[in-house]
Amino acid sequence: MAEDGFSRMRASTDGAAEVQAEARLEGDRLRLRIGGRVIDLWLERGDRGPAGFVTMGGERFRVEVLPGGAAAGEGGALLRFGRVTVASPMPGRVVAVRVAAGQRVAKGDLLFTLEAMKMQNEFVAPLAGRIASLSAAPGRVAAAGEVLAEIEPDAAAP
């Protein structure tokens, strides 16, 4: 551990090479220092073990933290960013789907439209990547919190 409280680790997005990083936990905020840049990640606590979710720049990412040792190799813990979920915040009916599983999307691309309480809500891709799974289908009724799509981030994400 460095004098400023940062610990060494490695970070990797799916499919990308691992990079050296430093991290410091401050309550629910994980501060990462990568290549001279400081990135704040807000943790969602739960009972999911070494996997969970973080919010960075308003976007939600699934992460897996592997402790130091054999799993991470030299350099301390390994932080892996995984698929990003797009969930319905309320019950509603899917009225349009603009993407298909396997399709590449850019940040901001329209994914699907959900009608709830006589209002149409458009859901857009929170980052560039590939649609890993898609359960949204026209006419389908979604429950509050139900995951309707998962996006595998591009190597350059998060």
C-alpha positions in Angstrom: 0.0 0.0 0.0 1.3 3.5 -0.9 1.5 6.3 1.6 -1.6 7.9 0.1 -3.7 4.8 0.9 -3.9 3.5 -2.6 -3.3 -0.3 -3.2 -1.9 -1.8 -6.4 -4.2 -3.8 -8.6 -4.9 -4.7 -12.2 -8.0 -3.7 -14.1 -9.5 -5.2 -17.3 -12.6 -4.8 -19.4 -13.9 -7.9 -21.1 -11.6 -8.9 -23.9 -9.0 -6.2 -23.2 -5.5 -6.4 -21.8 -5.1 -5.9 -18.1 -3.5 -2.6 -17.0 -1.8 -1.6 -13.8 -4.0 0.5 -11.5 -4.2 1.7 -7.9 -7.3 1.7 -5.8 -8.5 3.2 -2.5 -11.9 2.4 -0.9 -13.6 5.4 0.7 -17.0 4.3 2.1 -19.1 3.4 -1.0 -16.7 5.1 -3.3 -13.8 3.2 -4.9 -11.2 5.6 -6.3 -9.1 4.1 -9.2 -5.9 5.7 -10.4 -5.1 4.4 -13.9 -2.5 6.0 -16.2 -2.5 9.2 -14.1 -6.3 9.5 -14.3 -8.5 9.2 -11.1 -11.9 7.5 -11.7 -14.5 7.3 -9.0 -16.7 4.3 -8.9 -19.8 4.2 -6.6 -20.4 0.7 -5.2 -23.7 -1.0 -4.7 -23.3 -3.2 -1.6 -25.1 -6.6 -1.5 -24.6 -10.2 -0.8 -23.3 -11.2 -4.2 -19.9 -12.1 -3.1 -17.0 -10.9 -5.3 -19.4 -9.6 -8.0 -21.6 -6.6 -7.9 -22.3 -3.3 -9.6 -20.6 0.1 -9.7 -21.8 3.4 -11.1 -19.3 5.5 -13.0 -20.2 8.7 -14.8 -23.9 7.9 -14.4 -23.5 4.4 -16.0 -24.0 1.1 -14.2 -21.4 -1.7 -14.7 -21.2 -5.2 -13.4 -17.8 -5.9 -11.8 -16.0 -8.8 -10.4 -13.3 -8.3 -7.9 -10.7 -11.1 -7.5 -8.4 -11.0 -4.5 -4.7 -10.9 -4.8 -2.8 -14.2 -5.2 -3.0 -16.9 -7.7 -6.3 -15.6 -9.3 -4.9 -12.1 -9.9 -1.2 -12.9 -10.3 1.3 -10.3 -9.4 0.1 -6.8 -8.7 -2.7 -7.3 -6.1 -6.5 -7.6 -6.8 -8.0 -7.8 -10.3 -11.1 -5.8 -11.2 -13.0 -7.0 -14.2 -15.8 -5.0 -15.8 -18.6 -7.2 -17.3 -21.9 -6.8 -19.0 -24.1 -3.8 -18.4 -27.7 -4.4 -17.8 -30.6 -2.3 -19.1 -33.7 -2.9 -16.8 -37.2 -1.5 -16.7 -37.5 0.9 -13.8 -41.3 0.3 -13.7 -43.9 -2.2 -15.0 -44.7 -1.6 -18.6 -45.3 -3.0 -22.1 -42.6 -3.1 -24.7 -43.9 -1.3 -27.8 -40.9 -1.3 -30.1 -37.5 -3.0 -30.3 -34.7 -1.4 -32.4 -31.9 -3.9 -31.9 -31.2 -7.6 -32.1 -29.0 -9.9 -30.0 -25.4 -9.8 -31.3 -25.8 -6.4 -32.8 -23.2 -3.7 -32.2 -24.5 -0.4 -30.7 -23.0 3.0 -30.0 -23.6 4.9 -26.9 -26.9 6.6 -27.2 -28.4 4.2 -29.8 -32.1 3.5 -29.2 -32.6 0.0 -27.9 -36.3 -0.3 -27.2 -39.4 1.7 -26.2 -41.5 0.8 -23.1 -45.0 2.2 -22.5 -45.9 2.7 -18.9 -48.8 4.8 -17.5 -49.7 6.0 -21.0 -46.2 7.4 -21.5 -43.6 6.1 -23.9 -40.1 5.7 -22.4 -37.1 5.3 -24.8 -34.1 3.3 -23.5 -30.8 4.0 -25.1 -27.4 2.2 -25.0 -25.5 3.6 -22.0 -22.2 2.7 -23.7 -20.8 1.2 -26.9 -20.7 -2.5 -27.2 -22.6 -5.6 -28.4 -26.1 -6.7 -27.4 -25.2 -9.9 -25.4 -28.8 -10.8 -24.6 -32.2 -9.3 -25.3 -35.5 -10.3 -23.8 -37.4 -7.2 -24.8 -40.0 -8.1 -27.5 -42.9 -6.0 -28.9 -46.0 -6.7 -26.7 -44.1 -8.2 -23.9 -45.0 -6.9 -20.4 -42.0 -6.2 -18.2 -41.9 -6.1 -14.5 -40.2 -3.3 -12.5 -36.5 -4.1 -12.3 -36.6 -6.7 -15.0 -33.5 -6.9 -17.1 -34.5 -6.5 -20.8 -31.0 -6.3 -22.4 -27.4 -6.9 -21.5 -24.6 -5.1 -23.3 -21.0 -6.5 -23.5 -18.8 -3.4 -23.4 -16.3 -2.6 -26.2 -12.7 -3.2 -25.1 -12.3 0.6 -24.8 -15.1 0.8 -22.2 -15.9 1.4 -19.3 
